[in-house]
Amino acid sequence: MQPIRTFKVSPALPPCLEPLRTLAYNLHWDWNAETRDLFHRLDPALWESTHHNPVLMLGSISQTRLYEVAEDEGFLAQMDRASRQLEAYLQERSWYTKHRQHPASIPNANPPKDCIAYFSAEFGLTECLPVYSGGLGVLAGDHLKSASDLGLPLVGVGLLYQEGYFAQYLTPDGWQQEQYPINDFYNMPLHLERHPDGSEIRIGIDYPGRTVYARVWRIQVGAVPLYLMDTNIEPNNPYDHDITDKLYGGDIDMRIHQEMLLGIGGVRMLRALGLQPTAYHMNEGHSAFLSLERIRILMEEEGLNFTDAKQVVQASQLFTTHTPVPAGFDLFDADRIMHYLGSYAHKLGLSREEFLSLGRENTGDLSAPFNMATLAIKTASFINGVSQLHGEVSRSLFRKHWPELPLSEVPITSITNGVHARSCVSKFTQELYDRYLGPSWSSAQIDNPLWDRIETIPDEELWRNHERCRSELVVFARERLCESLAERGASPIEIAEARESLEPFVLTIGFARRFATYKRATLLLRDVERLKRLINKQGRRVQFIIAGKAHPKDVPGKELIRDIIKFIRDEGLCHSMIFIPNYDIQVSRLLVAGCDVWLNTPRRPREASGTSGMKAAMNGVLNLSVLDGWWAEADYTHSGWPIGRGEVYADPDYQDEVEANALYELLEREVVPMFYDRDAEGLPRRWIAKMKQAIRLNCPHFNTARMVAEYAQRAYFPLSDRYATMTANHYAPARELAEWKARIFEHWYNIQIEHIDIDAPEEIKVNQPIAVKARIYLAGLSAEDVQVELYQGSVNDAGDLINGVPVVMTYQGTDDQHRSVYTGEVSYPRSGFQGLSLRILPRHQYLTTPHEMGLIRWA
């Protein structure tokens, strides 16, 4: 039976408790210990049963309890402190105003006010908002939190999933099953966005044969708004309701529906909200259709042609890739793209193949699918991977976009991921750092002298604090395991055994992440007898806590979980090795704080970055990991242990054998002895020293405070400035650049390097100057249009120049045959077999880089 009218019923708070409502609806409570303690104090059992959801809690708590705390002076005082902390936080964020300066070169006296739009398919913010699946979403959530901390004018754009990501449970034989709890938006920290007259803000997105409507919800993340679209409304049909049903659910058609909503709908939503972004950040390629919508708007509303509009769009967009393998990108067949987005080809004035070429690496391959990463690359002027190693992998992965460019110069950089310190460091440990380092530790840079104060933390205090975190983890793990066993009908004996699993003072190793085969969750189990000796050694025992989910369609991933469960049972290790089901943000926080060692065994270089190990290090937990992702650039000898030295073998099975053996060797010879080497006071002094190094070296660097500041200074600010430049004087610079590019493309391949005179013998001395003179036919282009460079470097055994360094040549005018003359000088700082070449690149004041067009002429 359907209701004839609906109401939103809000909790009836006594007037003196109204600040609780404000506190509940701003996610600042997620990383503010005072506010979290306040809600826990209000009703500890309800706080846990609502999965730490203060909005649902206020709607569920008894009026009797509310009246009680309204008379509790201690509670009211704590509420007042929390309210003042939120108010001060929202007023005191000053990093942005201190670091943002508009360059005087922008041809606009009043550049647009900065607004960065951050698009992501998922956001992992807190346990009670399950609209994320894993690391990508948690990173996006931490990005918003640190943007708020820095006072950055950023807004998030995403989808609000009715069922979100799945809750995991296990069958008796260890096979993962999925449940999809329905999200009750009205009992979550969400605001429904409305017009001044009270009506809902809605947007329409055109799909074949119909318009789909979405309403807009806001999550307030400190000072940063996150806007999420929801299609589960009238007048949409049932299929369209499901567009925002499940994260990464459905078939390929549902995926393209979601990505059109995210990209195209996201742009329309921002306009409906009155926002005018100056930079667009595509966190992965899911949102890349936003480029098509932005180009359409500029063409239809500003009168630009396609090339001019694309120039404006490209100047103000960045693309962050998190994927280290081609199989990770969203691909759509050509007919499907034309079915859903063919109207855009018509609106942009492009033929079928011209339109499809926007998503094809090789535009001449008419059978190639449409690649969302390629669309993102072709419409962005800043592209980055998420660790130094991943940047290298990405340059190799996408180098076909710049086929004649040396690999090292492919214009894909890297900004290493980080984590939000106040969200992942345990409450007890935060209080410890606040006492000894001061309250600014969570955002302090690595050169800040406060990090020297790490040594002032007494060893005993740091160790007892960590033992408290480990004990809390053991208690939680037992409870979660017992609950899981009871839900699947386990015997009383099995549940009783689970209550005795793990011990609070035994060396505890954690392994928790998405269960994909390349992460090699079962590498640890490769030598059963050796593992059992580690677990059972009297006086030096080791225990393992494992957690993680496999994608619902990833059968090999599910098999890994089943194999681990079966191994634990068959080998009788239930006391010392457990699998915690339904891994989420809250489980992660307990694990990264309570374990002693964080284990990570991906197949290098498949881990783009990884962030769980960063969280562990911030808590003083030591990492034991393959040199992949972030760990490859960390100080891994002082803050943990590397498994191997980054070797990659052709035979995967042999690699597994080598690295499993290295793992056992480290555990047997270094990790276990160091942990159990205690002094007369019962303290593992060497271990504690390594903990302090882990905190000092990793906390300031692998932190989203550093990461977001780096995005701002390297990408957001320059892109916003380029947007101001391109849009000045009714887009005159964009038109100029587009026309110039067309002229360059027309003449480029007629350029001829006619003569090069190198004034040097075949054998020269180190640092001996070599003069070079070149005659070049520029084919109708001027000297201002090009940059001529000498390119010097070593010659490898294949005869190729490697590690090349460019040296710009000087234009000397034209000779009597109207050829352009250039001169330059080079020298070699080291001996050996060296080489020299010459190249020509396009040059224009409005180009982001000389490599933007992918054009280069080599001698």
N, C-alpha and C positions, 0 to 999 in steps of 0.2 A: 504494500500500500504506500503510495507516494503522499508526502505532506502537501497541504495547500499553501503553506507558508513556512519559511525557515527563519531561525533566529541564531545569532551568535551570543551565547551566554558567557559572560565574564565572571570571574570570581568576585565575591562581595568582600572586599578587604576593609577592615576598619580604617578610618581616615589616616591614623598615624602609621599604618603599614603600607600606604600607597607607594612609597619608594621601592618596595619589593617588585611592583609591576614594572617600573622603569628598569630595575636591575635585571629582571628576568628576560626582558626583550632585547637586551644588548649583549651580544656574545662575549663582551669583555669579561663576563663572569667565568668563561672557560679558562682563561689564563690569569685570573686574579684570585689568589688563595683566600683572601678575606671574604669575598663574595661566595665562593664555593663553600667555605666553612659555614657561612651564614645560612645557606639553604640546607646544608647537612644538619645544622643545629635545629632548624625549624621542624624537621621530622626525618631522622636518619633512615628509618625503614622505607619511607615513601621516596626519599631521595634515591635510594638504590633501586627500588622497584620501578621507578619511572625512567630508569637509565639516565639519571642525572639531567632530567628535563624540568627546569624550574617553572615553566609555563603550565605543563601538565600537573605539576605538583601543586601549584596554587589553585588549579581548578579542581583538585581532588581532595585537598586537605579539609579536615572537618572545621566548621566554624568555631567549634569549642576550642580547638587548638589555636586558631587565629586570635581569639579573644584572650587566651592565656598569654601568648607572646606579646600581645598589645599592652599587657600590664607588666611585662618583664623588662626591667630597666637595663639589664645587661644585654639582652637581645636588641633592644632599641638603640643602645649605644653602638653595638657592632653594626647594625644596619646603617646608622648614621655615618660611621667610618667608611663602610663600603660605598655609600652614595657619594661621599666627598671624594673618595678615590676615583670613582668613575668621572665625576665632574672635573676633577683636576686633570685626569688623563686626557679628556676631550679638549682641554684648553691649552695644554702645555706641550703639544707635539710640534717641535720647531725645526727638525732636520731639514725639511723641504724648504722652508723660507730662508734658511741659512745657506743652502747649497744651490738654489735655483737662480740662475741669472740668464736673462735673454740676451743673446749677442746683438751688438749694435748693427750688424750687417743685414739683419732682416729688413726687407724693403716695406716695412709697415710700422707706422708709429705706435700702433696699439695691437700687438700680436694677440691672437686668441688666448683666452685663459686656459691653462693646461687642464686637460681631462683625459686620463688614460683608461681605456676600456679593455678589460682583461677577460677574454673568452675562454671558457673551459667546459668540457662535457661533464665534469664532476668536480665537486668541492667537498673535501673532508675536513670539517670544522670541529665537530664534537660528536660524541656518541649518540646523542638524541636526534641528530639530523642525518639519517643514513642515506645520503644521496651521493655516495662515493663508493668506489670498489677497492682502491688500494693506493699505492704510492703516488700516482699522478694526481689523484684527488686530494690527498693529504698535503702534497706539495702546494697545490693551488690554494687550499685553505690557509696554510702557513704564509703564503705569499700575501694574501689579503690581510692577515693579522699584522705582519711586519709593515705593510704599506700603511696601515692605520698607525702603528707605532711611530713611523717616520713622518706622519702628516702628509703623505703623498695623495694628491687628488686623483684617486683611482676608484673605479667602479667595477664590480664583477658582473659577468653575464653568463647565465647557465640555464639549465632546465630543472624543474621541480618534479621529481619522479614520485608517482603515487605509491609504488611499491619499493622504489629505490633498489638497492642491491640486496642480495639474498642473505637470510640468516642460515647458517650451516648447522646441520646435525648429522650424526653418523648412524648407519645401520649397525646391527650387532657384529657384522663381519668387517666393519670399518669403511664401508662405501659412503662417500659424501652424498647427502641429499640436501635439497634446497627448500626453504620456506620463504615466502614473500609477505611479511607483515605489511598491512596497509598503513601508510602514513596518514595520521589525522592532522591536517594542516592547521586546524583551528586550536589544537592543543600543542603546538610547537612554537618556538620563538620566531614567528613569521608575521609580517605585516602585509595585508592585502592592499595594493596601491589603488588609490581612488582619485577621481577628479574632484575639484572643489565642491561640486554639487552632490558628492557622495557616491556617484556611480563608479563602477569598476573601470579601471583603465584596461582596455583590450586592444589587441592588434590583430590584423588579418594577414595570413600568408597564403599565397596562391599556389595550389597544387592542381594537377590535371583535373579539370572539370568541376572544381569547387574551391571555396575559400575556407581555410581552417582558422579558427579564432583561438587566441590564448590570452589568459589574464596574467597579471604580473604580481609576484610576491617579492617582498624585500626581507632579507636577513641583515640586521645591523651588526657588522663586525667591527666593534669599536667605533671608529669614525668613518669606516668604509662601508658603503651599501653594496650588497650582493643582490642583484635582481634575477629572479628565476621565473621562467615561463611555464604555464600549466594549461594543457588543452582539454582537460577532463571537465568540460563545461558544455552547456547548451549554447548554440544550436549545433555543435559538432556531432557527427555520427559516431557510433560505437568504435569504429576502427580508428578514427581520429582522436577519440578519448585516449586511446592506448599509445599515442605518440609519446606521451610523457608517462608511460606506465612503468617500464623497467629500464634501468640503466644497462646499456649494452645487451638488451634483450631483443627478441624477434629476429626476423630474417633480414636479407639485404635490402628489401624494400622499406622495411621499418627503419633500418639504419639511415637510409637516405632521407626519409621523412624527418628523422630526428636532427640530422645535420643541416637540413634546410631550415628547420625551425631555429636551431642554435645560431647559425650564421646570418641568414636573411631576416628571420624573426628578431634576432638580437639587435640588429641595426635599427629595425623599425621600432622596437621597444624603446631603445635609447632616445630616439626622436620623439616618441610619444611622451616620454618623461621630461622632455625639454633639455636633454643633455646633448652637448656638441663635443664629442671626443676629438682630441688633437693627435692621439696615437692609439692604434689598435694592436693588441697583443694576442696572437693566436697561440694558445697553449696546446700544442699538437694540432694536427690538420683537420680535426673534426669540424671546426668553425670556418673553414676557408671559403665557403660560399658567401661569407660576408663581403668579400671583394667584389663579387658580381653585383650585389645590391648597392654597394657604395658607388660603383661605376655607373650603374643605371641612374641613380639619383643625380649624380653630377651631370650626366648627359641630358636628362629630362628637365631638370630644374635650373641648371646653370648654363645650358647651351653648349657644353663642351662636346668635342667628338670623342671617339673611343680612346684614341692614343693619348689625348690630353687628360682625359679623366683617369685612365690607368696610371698616368704619371703621378697625379695627385695622390691616388690611393697607395701606390707602391711607396711613395716617399714617406708615408706615415704609418706603415705597418711593419710589425716584426713577427717572426715565426720561431717558436721554440720546439725543436724536435726532441722526443724522449726515446725514439726507437732506434736500435742498433742494427736491425735487419730489414730487408725489403718487405718481408712477409708481414711486418707490423703495420703497414700503411693501408688505409682504406682505399679499395679499388672498386670502381663501378664500370660496368660495360657501357660501350658507347650508346647503344640503343636506350638503355635505362636512363642515362644522363639526358639524352635528348627528349625522352618521354616526360621527365620531371622538370627539366630546366630549359627545354627548347625555346620557350618564350623569351628567355634571356638572350639567346643568340639573336633573335629578331630585334629585341629592344636595343641591343648593343651594336646592331648593324653588322653582324658577323655571319659568315657562311657556317654550315655544319662543321666542316673540318677546321676552320679557323677557331671556332668556339671550343671544339674538343682539344685543340692543340694547347689550350691553356692548362690542361691537366695531363699533357703527355711530355715525357722527357725528350723523346725523339719525335718531333712534330711530323716527320715524314712517315712514321709507322702508323698507318691508318687502322691497323688491327689492335693497337695497344689500348688497354683500358684507361679510364680516367683516374688519375692518381691525386688524391687530396693533398698529399705532401707536395707534389709538383705544383699544384695550383697555389699553395701557400708560398712556395719558393718564388714563383714567378710574379707574385704580387706583394712581395716584402722587400725591404731594403736593408733589413738587419736579420740575420739568420744565425741561430746558435744551438749548439748541443749543451748538455747539462753536466759535463765534467770535461777535464782536459783530454782524457782518453776518448771520450765520446765525441768530442769535437774532431779528433783525428779520424775516428770511424765514420763520422758524418761527411767529412770532406771526401773520403773514399767512396762512400755510398752515393753521393750526389755529384761527383766530379764530372759526369757526362753533361751536366748543364754548362760547364766551362771546359770543353774538351782539350783546348790548347794551352790551358793554364797549368803551371806546375802545381802539384798537389798541395804543397804548403801554402800556396796563395789563393786556393779556392776560398771565396769570401764567405766562409762559415766559421764562426768563432765559437767560443764556449764561455758560459757563465756557470760555474759549478753550483749545484744545488746546495741548499742549506735547510735547516729546520728551525722552527720557532721555539726559542729556548724556554720561555715561560710555559709553553704548552706541553713540553716533553720531560722536563726535569721535575722529579718528585717534589712534593710540598716540603718534606723534611730537608731535602738537599738544597732547595731554593732558600730556605731559611738559613741554612748553614752558609751558603754563598753570600747572602745579604749581610750576615754578621761580619764575615771576614773580608769580603771583597767590596762591599757596598752595593746599593740597589741598582747601579747602572751596569752590572756585569753582563746582563742578558743582551745588551746591545753594544758593549764595548769592543772596539777594534783590537786587532792582535798586537798593535804597538802601544796599547794603553798600559801604563805602569801598574794598574790595579792587578794585572795577571801575575805580577811578581809576588803578590800577597798570598798566592796559593800556598806557598811554603809556610805561611804563618798559621795555617789550619793545623791544629794538633793532630798527629797521626791517629791517636786513640779516638778522637771525636769523629774524624772522617770515617774510620773503620766501623765504629759503633753505629753511626748513621746508616752506613751501607748494610750492615747486618740487620738493621731494623727494616730496611727496604726489602731485603731478601726474605725475612720472616713474613712480611706482609704478602709477598708474592706466593710463598709456599701455602699460606692459609687460603688465599684466593684460589690457587690452582687446585687444591684439594676440594674446595667447595664447588668450583665449576665442573670438575671431573665427576663428582658425585651426582650433581644435578643432571649431567649428560647421561650418565649410566642409568639413573632412575627413569629418565624420559624414554630410553630405549628398552626398558624392561629388564635390566640386568638383575642378577640374583643378589640377595642380601649379602652373601659372602663377598661377591665382587665389589659391592659398594663399600663394605667394611674395609676391604683391602685398600680401596682408593683413599679412604680417610687416613690411612697410615702411609700413603705414598709421599715421597720426598722427605728431606730433612732440612731444618733451617740453617744448619752450620756446615753443610757439605758444599764443595765446589760445584756451582750451578752454571751450566752452559745453556744458552738460549738460541734457538733457531726458529724464526717466525717471519713469514713472508708469503707472497702469492706462490702457489704450488704450480710452477711451470717446469717443464723437464730440464731446461737449461740451468735452472738454479740448483739442480743436483741434490735434492733433499736427502737422498739415500746414500750419498758418498760416504757418509759417516759409518754406514752399516757394512761396508765392503769386506772388512776382516772381522768376523764375528768374535773369534776367540780373543783377539787383541782388544776389541772394544769391551768385552766382558771383564777382562783383566783390569782395565781402567776403572770400570764401574765398581768392581767388587774388592779392590785392593784395600786391605785392612788399614784403617787410620788415614788413608789418602783416597777416599772414595770420590767418584764423580757422578753427577746426576744431570739429566737433560730434560729441558722443557721445550716442546715443539708445538707450533701453532701455524695456521694458515689455511687459506681457501684456494681451491682450484676453480677456474671459470666453469660455469655449469655445463658448457659444451666441450670442455677439455678432458677427454677420457684419460689420456696418459697422465695428466696431472692428478686426477682422482685415483688412478692406480697407485701413484706414489704414496698418497695418504693411506690407502688400504694396505700397502706393503709395510709401511711403518707400524700401523696398528697390529698387523699380523706378526711382525718381527718381535714387537714388545711382548705379545702373548706367548708366542712359541718359545722364546728364549727365557721366559720367566723374569722379565725385567720391569714389571709393573710398578715396583717400588721406586725405581731409579730413573725411569724414562717414561714420560707421559705426553700425550697429545691433548692440548686444550682446544676444544671445538669453538667455532664461531668467533674467530679472531676479529677484533675491531679496535677502534682507537683506545678505548679504555683498557683492553687487555694489553695492547702494545705499551701503554704508559707504565703499567705494572711490570712488564717483562724487561723493558730497557732500563728500569731503575733497579730491579731486584736481582737480575742475573749477575754473575761475576765475569763471564766471558760471552761475547756476542759472536756467533759462528755464521760465516757466510761463504758459500762454496759455488758461486756461479761459474759457468764455462766462459772464460775470458775470450773476447771482449763483449759479451752479451749483456752485461749489467751496465746500462747507460750511466747511472749514478748510484742509486741506492741511497736511502736516507735513514733506515732503521739503525744502522751502525753509527751514524752521526748522533742520533738521540742517545744511544747507549754511552758513547764517549762523553757526552755532556754530563751524564750521571756518574762518571768515573768508572764505567764498565769498559773492560779491555776488549779490543776487537781481535778476532782470529779469522783472517779472511784471505781469499785469493786476491791478487793484485788486479782488481777490476773496479771500474767506476770511481767513486770518490776516494776509495782506499789507496788507489795507485798514486794519488798525489798527496796523501797524508804523510805525516812523519810516522810511518808504520813500525819502525823499530823501537821508538821510545814510548808509543802509546798502545802497543799491542804486538801482534806477530803476523808476518806475511806467510801465506802458504805458497811456496814456490817463489820464483822471481819474475813472474810474468811470461813464462815460456808458453808457447802455443804449439802443440804437436799435431801432425796430420792425422794420426789415429786417435779418435776420441776415447776408445777403451784404454789405450795405453796412457793417455793423459789422466784419465780417472784413476788408474792404478798408481801412477807417480804421485798425484796430488793427495790421494787417500793415504798413501804411505807417509808423505810429508806431514799430513795432519796428525797421524798417530805419533810420529816422531816428536813433533812439537808438544803434544799433550804429555807424552811420557817423559821427555827430557827437560822441558822448560816450564810449561804451564802448571802442571800438577805440583812439581817440586817447589816452585816459587810460591804457590798459594799456601802450601802447608809448612813452609819454612817459617817458624814462629820464634820470637825472642822470649825472654823470661817473662814478659808481660802478656804473652799470648798474641802478639801483633805480628803480621807478616810485613815487615818493614819494606822489603824490596817491592812487594806487590803494591803497597800503599804509595810508594814513590812513583811507580808506573801509573797508578790511578791519577795522581796529581799532574803528571805529564799529559795524560789523556785529556784532562780537563783544560789545562793551560794551552795546549797546542790546538785542540779541535774546537773548543767552545766558541772562541771568537771568530774563527774562520768559516767553519761549516754551519753557518748561522744565517737565517733568512734576513736578519738585519743587514749583514754584509751583502747578501745576494740581491735583495731588492734595491739597496743603494747602488749596487753595480748596474742593475737593469736601468735604474733611473739615470745615472750619469753617462752610461755608454749607449743607451737606446732611447728611453722615454724622452729625455730632454732634447737630444739631437733630432729625433723624429718629430717632436712637436714644433721645433724650430723650422724644420724642413717643411712641415705642413703650413706654417705661417708664411714661409717664403713662397711656396708653390701657389698659395691662394691669394697672395697680395695683388693689388691692382687688377682685380677680377681675373685671377689665374694667369696673368701675363707670363710669369716665369715658367709655369707648367707648359703653356703653349710654346714658349720659346724652346724649352728643352725637348719637347716632343718633336717639334719641327727640325731641330738640330739633329736629333737621333735619326729621323727619317733620312736626312741628307747624308749623315755618316754611313748608314746602311747602304745607301745608293752608290757611294763612291768607294767604300772601304776595300773591296776585293780587287780594285784596280790599282791600289797603292803598290809601288815597286821599290824595293831596296836595291838600287842599281850598282853601288860600289861602296866597299868598306876598305879603308886603308889603315892597317894596324902597324904602327911603327915600333916593331920589336922582333928580335930573333926568336927561334924556337926555344932556346934556353935563356932564362932570365933569372935574376936574383930576387930573393924575398924583399918586398917593399919597393922594387924597382918600378918607377912610373912608366906606363905604356900609354902613348897618345893614340887616339882613334879618331878618324874622320870618315864621315859617311855622306853619300849623295843619295837623295831619296826623291822619287817622283810621287807627289801627294795626290795626284789624280783629281785636281779641282778643289781639294781641301786646303785649308790654310794652316800655318804653323801653330796657330792658337787652338786648332781642333785636335791636335795630337800631342802625345808625350813620347819622345824617343828615348830609349834606355839601353845602356849596355847591361848585360846580364852575365855576371861572373860567378864561378863556383868550381867545385871539384868535379872530376870526371870519373864515373864508376866503371866497373869492368865491362858493362854493356855499352860503354861509349856515351852515356847520357850525363848531362850536367845535373848535379844534385846540390842541395843546400845553396841554391843560387841567391845572389844579392844584386838588386838592381841599382844602377848608377845613372841618374838623369843626365842626358847630353844637352849641350847648349846650342840653340839655333843661331846660325851665323849669317843667315840671309840666303839669297839664291845666287847661283852661278850664271854664266852667260847662256846656258841652255835651260834656264828657269827651273833648275832642280834645287831642292832645298838642301842646304849644307848644315851638318851638325858635327860638333866636336865634343870629345870627352876624354877623360883620363882615368885609368884604373891601375891598381897595384894589388899584389897578392901577399897577405900577411903570413902565409905559411907555405912550406915547400910541398912538393908532390906533383901529381899529374893534374893540372888545372885547365879550365876551359873558359871560353868567352863567346858570347853571342850578342845579337842586337834584336830589339823588339820595339814595336810601335803599339801604343795604347790610345784609346780615345781620351780626350780631356775637355772638360767643361766645368764651369764653376758650380753648376747645380748637380753634378753627378755625386752620388754618395761615395763611390769608389771608382777607380778607373776600370774595374772588372765588372761593373754593374751590367754592361751590355753584352758581356761574354765575347767581346771582340779583341783579337790580338793578332799581330802580324810578326812572324819571326823571320830573321835572316835565314 
